[in-house]
């Protein structure tokens, strides 16, 4: 007579809950296994000739490889594959979010020597039984071809249930985007592994095939309760799961959260607005002074001009804005305030003499939110910042956004969409050979989206 398998299943589930259990229901995709999961593609080097990949397994898999080949359209493109070893790092999580210790192996590899603007196929795993499917990725162009990227403000809350549709709508608009920039607060609780599981699940194959450029927000930091001053530290997940450029000059706590990436005619600079802001100034200035790219895109989490009600980052504004002004940074992408705001600092004269309907500007600032947590807009708009010569152009409340931004020679084409894929805000920023910039505003939206004219908002049923 066969024995019942019910006791065995019950014991297995009890074991899984004992080892991996947490206060929420445990999903099978949260449990590390021998199969690679949480695959994310990043840009630790030259995006025209290299890319990085990181993935996770249980400790049964103590090493990993990446297989890569040029995509030819033929079924056996893989016969010319290269095989490269990955570095493996064991991380044990415990006291912060799990009842018992969870030991995970993270595998990371950087692939170099690739051709610019070339479609490749890659897969990762143990090199034998546990391998992923083949994934396509195109390297960035090395010439002046256009670069398109996605921009997301805070995802943060109910990431799997409510943010997943936003990143997927963005992918539908720009499936060939070169990268996706996440301006901080990717999740809500820095070391909650289940929340990172939601972020990876929500993005799914998009994280595998469009490079991720992450920015550290305040919710990527956690307090060390054992220290008297409850000092905040960057999430234990950050460095193991994101293969990012390393700047050795910075304290270890913020390494891989302050970096730059050069594309053909654009430099993307990522700063950490949470910690060691003063220590980043010298490096920031060097990045701008040495920049020979036509365009400079800057991202950090806390806005220079706050848009959320009762918020103000005056210390950051006093520290970093003079540098932004000195070097004329073009586009600043931020999060944190859970509202939408887009405006610019102006040059003199405000209106260019030879171009009707355009403004001569210095820098465009954007605050945005892609997740469901929403705040009220500043009562006086950006009037509190008039001393900084800033002009608010468009705003919104109670709306999840994503942005599609294209850098094409002498212009930036910016479009902000709602989660429904509807165009809400747009502009074209042009720069001539002298560095003079003018902006052409997009068609005005008939009704500015505010709490009073959108669906009722409340947090019930959301993971906040």
ABEGO torsion letter per residue (X at the ends): XBBBAAAAAAAAAAAAAAAABBABBBBAAABBBABBBGBBBBBABBAAABBBBBBBBBAABABBBBBBBBBAGBAAAAAABBBBBBBBBBBBBBAAABABBBBBBBBBBBBBGBBBGBBBBBBBEAGBABBBBBBBBBBBBABABBBBBBBBBBAGBGAAAAAAAAAAAAAAABAABABBBBAEGABABAABAAAAAAAAAAAEAAAAABBBBBBBBAAABBBBAABAAGBBBBBAAAAAABBBBBBAABBAAABGABBBBBBAABBBBBBBAABGAAAAAAAAAAAAAABABABBBBBBABBABBABBGBBBAAAAAAAAAAAAAAGBABBBBBGAGBBBBBBBBBOBABBAABBGBBBBABBBBBBBABABBBBBBAAEAAAAAAAGBBBABBBBGBBBBBBBBBBEABBBBBBBBAAGBBABBBBBBBBAAGBBBBBBBBBBABBBBAAABBBBBABGBBX
